[in-house]
Amino acid sequence: MFRTLFILLLVSFTGGPFAPAAPAPPPATPPAPVTQLPPVDMGHLPWADGETLTYLVSWTALDAAQGTFSAHNKGDHWEFNLQLASCGVVNDIYPFTGYFWSLLAAAPWRSIEYGEYRFEYSRTIKERTRINYPGHLATREMWGQGKTKTFSIAEDAIDDVGTMLYHLRAYTWKPGDKRTLYVYESNSEKQGEVECQARETRAFGSWPAQPLLRILAVPTIGTHHRGHLLLWMTDDARHLPLHAELEFRYGTFDIDLVKTSYPK
């Protein structure tokens, strides 16, 4: 899948122990982009400067990882960070930690830089990608290898793995709304379609029953991953993602919001 809405499962899709062994064939005819939603109102976003959201990832009822997202208003841009670490049985089998960052420029919403420091059992990744929209180019700096690559960017505005979650939160969704996501990971484009399927009242974990939006994300082109992701976020001004279910080759992962923190 196109680097899932939550990069808490990043190792599952970028060469970790759960990565698919072989790519799936691409669709015969690439689907056309779906109808786009109105532009994001950058003056009224669902999160506050300094908001942190901590998630627990579980696999077949076993704890797998914990990650904390944070959002920071830098004046002329937003910075989104993720601190990630394995836990439970996964930490025994394939321990990993990671720090990821994304820089977002508004008007239009688009990623201008993303990078990661990722430490796994068998490898270490340190890299940064910067995007030059006027030139439709991006430069990927692989610090750990001392190499640099330049690749083409097709669109005028793209997401990366960090800005994607916040982009979905920033929209005012209603059942039936759809949009196409263009997400760049490493040096290739991942495209997917996202649809708000329904409003429903459900309880997840320690969160009481409340009105939620159910959103489905599916891969389309430019990706070798299969499966889908279902996301439930609060149907209010916060758009808090409370729970997600990610299904792919090795089963289903559950991702649950376990803690929120806001600046005083």
C-alpha positions as CSV (number, residue, x, y, z in Angstrom):
1,M,0.0,0.0,0.0
2,F,1.1,3.6,-0.6
3,R,2.9,4.0,2.8
4,T,-0.1,3.9,5.0
5,L,-1.9,6.7,6.6
6,F,-0.1,5.9,9.8
7,I,3.6,5.4,9.4
8,L,3.6,3.5,12.7
9,L,3.6,0.5,10.4
10,L,6.4,1.8,8.3
11,V,8.7,-1.2,8.6
12,S,5.9,-3.5,7.4
13,F,6.0,-1.7,4.0
14,T,9.6,-0.6,3.5
15,G,11.7,-3.7,3.8
16,G,11.0,-4.9,7.4
17,P,10.3,-8.5,8.3
18,F,6.7,-8.3,7.1
19,A,7.3,-6.8,3.7
20,P,5.7,-8.6,0.7
21,A,8.0,-10.9,-1.1
22,A,7.0,-9.9,-4.7
23,P,5.3,-6.9,-6.3
24,A,1.8,-7.1,-7.5
25,P,1.2,-6.3,-11.2
26,P,0.0,-2.7,-11.9
27,P,-3.5,-2.1,-13.0
28,A,-4.0,-2.3,-16.8
29,T,-5.5,1.2,-17.0
30,P,-4.6,3.7,-14.3
31,P,-7.7,5.2,-12.7
32,A,-8.5,8.8,-13.2
33,P,-8.3,11.1,-10.2
34,V,-11.5,11.4,-8.3
35,T,-13.3,14.7,-7.6
36,Q,-11.3,16.8,-5.3
37,L,-12.5,18.5,-2.1
38,P,-12.4,22.2,-1.5
39,P,-9.0,23.7,-0.4
40,V,-8.0,23.3,3.2
41,D,-8.7,26.3,5.4
42,M,-5.2,26.8,6.9
43,G,-6.6,29.3,9.4
44,H,-8.9,26.8,11.1
45,L,-7.1,23.5,11.5
46,P,-8.3,20.7,13.8
47,W,-5.1,20.6,15.8
48,A,-3.2,23.0,18.0
49,D,0.4,24.0,17.9
50,G,2.2,21.4,20.1
51,E,-0.5,18.7,19.9
52,T,0.8,15.2,20.5
53,L,-1.0,11.9,19.7
54,T,0.4,8.6,20.9
55,Y,-0.7,5.3,19.3
56,L,-0.3,1.6,20.1
57,V,0.0,-0.8,17.2
58,S,-1.1,-4.4,17.7
59,W,-0.9,-7.5,15.5
60,T,-3.1,-10.5,16.2
61,A,-3.7,-9.1,19.7
62,L,0.1,-8.7,20.4
63,D,1.6,-5.3,21.0
64,A,3.9,-4.4,18.1
65,A,4.9,-0.7,18.2
66,Q,4.2,2.6,19.8
67,G,4.5,6.0,18.1
68,T,3.8,9.6,19.0
69,F,2.9,12.2,16.4
70,S,3.4,15.9,17.1
71,A,2.5,19.1,15.2
72,H,4.5,22.4,15.4
73,N,3.6,25.7,13.9
74,K,6.8,27.4,12.5
75,G,5.1,30.5,11.2
76,D,5.6,30.1,7.5
77,H,5.2,26.3,7.6
78,W,4.1,23.4,9.8
79,E,6.5,20.7,11.0
80,F,5.1,17.2,11.8
81,N,7.2,14.7,13.7
82,L,6.9,11.0,14.6
83,Q,8.8,9.1,17.3
84,L,8.5,5.4,16.8
85,A,9.7,2.3,18.6
86,S,8.9,-1.4,18.6
87,C,7.5,-3.0,21.6
88,G,6.2,-6.4,22.8
89,V,7.0,-9.5,20.8
90,V,8.1,-7.4,17.8
91,N,10.8,-5.8,19.9
92,D,12.1,-9.3,20.7
93,I,12.1,-10.5,17.1
94,Y,12.9,-7.3,15.1
95,P,13.6,-4.3,17.3
96,F,13.5,-0.8,15.6
97,T,13.3,2.8,16.5
98,G,12.8,5.8,14.3
99,Y,12.4,9.6,14.1
100,F,10.6,11.1,11.1
101,W,9.9,14.7,10.1
102,S,7.9,16.5,7.5
103,L,7.6,20.1,6.5
104,L,4.4,21.5,5.1
105,A,4.0,24.7,3.1
106,A,0.4,26.0,2.8
107,A,-1.5,27.5,-0.2
108,P,-1.6,25.0,-1.7
109,W,-1.1,22.3,0.9
110,R,2.1,20.5,-0.1
111,S,5.1,18.8,1.4
112,I,8.4,20.6,0.9
113,E,10.7,18.3,2.9
114,Y,10.7,15.0,4.6
115,G,13.2,12.8,6.2
116,E,14.0,10.0,8.7
117,Y,16.5,8.5,11.1
118,R,15.5,4.8,11.3
119,F,17.4,2.2,13.2
120,E,16.5,-1.5,12.6
121,Y,18.0,-4.8,13.6
122,S,19.7,-5.2,10.2
123,R,20.1,-1.7,8.8
124,T,20.2,2.1,9.5
125,I,18.6,4.7,7.3
126,K,19.4,8.4,7.5
127,E,18.0,10.5,4.7
128,R,16.2,13.7,3.7
129,T,14.2,14.6,0.6
130,R,13.7,18.2,-0.5
131,I,11.1,19.2,-3.2
132,N,11.6,21.8,-5.9
133,Y,8.1,22.3,-7.3
134,P,8.9,24.9,-10.0
135,G,11.4,22.5,-11.4
136,H,9.2,19.4,-10.7
137,L,12.2,17.8,-9.1
138,A,13.1,16.4,-5.7
139,T,16.5,15.7,-4.2
140,R,17.0,12.7,-1.9
141,E,20.0,12.9,0.3
142,M,21.0,9.5,1.6
143,W,23.3,10.6,4.4
144,G,24.1,7.1,5.6
145,Q,25.5,6.2,2.2
146,G,26.9,9.5,1.2
147,K,24.8,9.6,-1.9
148,T,22.3,11.9,-3.6
149,K,19.6,11.2,-6.1
150,T,17.4,13.5,-8.1
151,F,14.0,12.4,-9.3
152,S,10.9,13.8,-11.1
153,I,7.8,15.0,-9.3
154,A,4.8,14.9,-11.5
155,E,2.3,17.0,-9.5
156,D,2.2,20.6,-8.3
157,A,1.3,19.5,-4.8
158,I,2.1,16.2,-3.1
159,D,2.0,14.6,0.4
160,D,4.6,12.6,2.1
161,V,4.2,10.0,4.8
162,G,4.1,12.6,7.5
163,T,1.8,15.3,6.0
164,M,-0.7,12.7,4.8
165,L,-2.4,12.0,8.1
166,Y,-2.8,15.7,8.9
167,H,-4.1,16.4,5.4
168,L,-6.9,14.0,5.9
169,R,-7.7,15.5,9.3
170,A,-7.8,19.0,7.8
171,Y,-10.7,18.3,5.4
172,T,-14.4,18.6,6.3
173,W,-15.6,15.2,5.4
174,K,-19.1,13.8,4.8
175,P,-20.2,10.4,3.5
176,G,-19.5,10.1,-0.2
177,D,-16.6,12.5,-0.3
178,K,-13.6,11.2,-2.2
179,R,-10.1,12.4,-3.1
180,T,-6.9,11.2,-4.7
181,L,-3.7,11.1,-2.7
182,Y,-0.3,11.5,-4.3
183,V,2.3,10.4,-1.8
184,Y,6.1,10.2,-2.5
185,E,8.2,7.7,-0.5
186,S,11.9,7.3,-1.2
187,N,12.0,8.3,-4.9
188,S,8.7,6.9,-6.2
189,E,5.1,8.0,-6.3
190,K,2.4,6.1,-4.5
191,Q,-1.2,6.9,-5.5
192,G,-4.4,6.0,-3.6
193,E,-8.0,6.8,-3.4
194,V,-9.7,7.8,-0.1
195,E,-13.4,7.8,0.5
196,C,-15.5,8.8,3.5
197,Q,-17.9,5.8,3.7
198,A,-20.2,6.6,6.6
199,R,-21.0,8.3,9.9
200,E,-21.4,5.8,12.7
201,T,-21.3,5.8,16.5
202,R,-18.7,3.4,18.0
203,A,-16.5,3.0,21.0
204,F,-12.8,2.1,20.7
205,G,-10.4,1.2,23.5
206,S,-10.9,3.7,26.4
207,W,-12.7,6.1,24.1
208,P,-16.5,6.2,24.8
209,A,-19.1,5.7,22.1
210,Q,-19.3,8.8,20.0
211,P,-20.0,10.0,16.4
212,L,-17.2,8.9,14.1
213,L,-16.3,9.2,10.4
214,R,-15.3,5.9,8.7
215,I,-12.8,6.5,6.0
216,L,-11.4,3.9,3.5
217,A,-8.0,4.2,1.8
218,V,-7.1,1.9,-1.0
219,P,-4.0,1.7,-3.3
220,T,-4.3,2.3,-7.0
221,I,-1.1,2.9,-9.0
222,G,2.6,3.3,-8.4
223,T,2.7,0.9,-5.5
224,H,3.5,-2.8,-4.9
225,H,1.5,-3.2,-1.8
226,R,-1.9,-4.7,-1.5
227,G,-4.7,-4.4,1.0
228,H,-6.6,-1.5,2.5
229,L,-6.9,0.7,5.5
230,L,-10.0,1.7,7.4
231,L,-9.8,4.8,9.7
232,W,-12.2,6.1,12.2
233,M,-11.9,9.7,13.3
234,T,-14.1,11.8,15.5
235,D,-16.9,13.7,13.7
236,D,-16.1,17.0,15.3
237,A,-13.8,19.9,15.0
238,R,-10.8,17.9,16.3
239,H,-11.0,15.0,13.7
240,L,-9.0,12.8,16.1
241,P,-8.1,9.5,14.5
242,L,-9.1,7.0,17.2
243,H,-8.6,3.7,15.5
244,A,-7.4,2.2,12.2
245,E,-7.4,-1.3,10.8
246,L,-4.7,-2.1,8.2
247,E,-5.2,-5.3,6.2
248,F,-2.5,-6.7,4.0
249,R,-0.7,-9.9,3.1
250,Y,0.2,-11.0,6.7
251,G,-3.1,-10.2,8.4
252,T,-4.6,-7.1,10.1
253,F,-2.9,-4.5,12.3
254,D,-4.9,-2.4,14.7
255,I,-3.8,1.1,15.5
256,D,-5.3,2.8,18.6
257,L,-5.0,6.3,20.0
258,V,-4.0,5.8,23.6
259,K,-3.0,9.3,24.7
260,T,-3.4,12.9,23.7
261,S,-1.5,16.0,25.0
262,Y,-2.0,19.7,24.3
263,P,0.1,22.8,25.2
264,K,-1.2,24.7,28.2
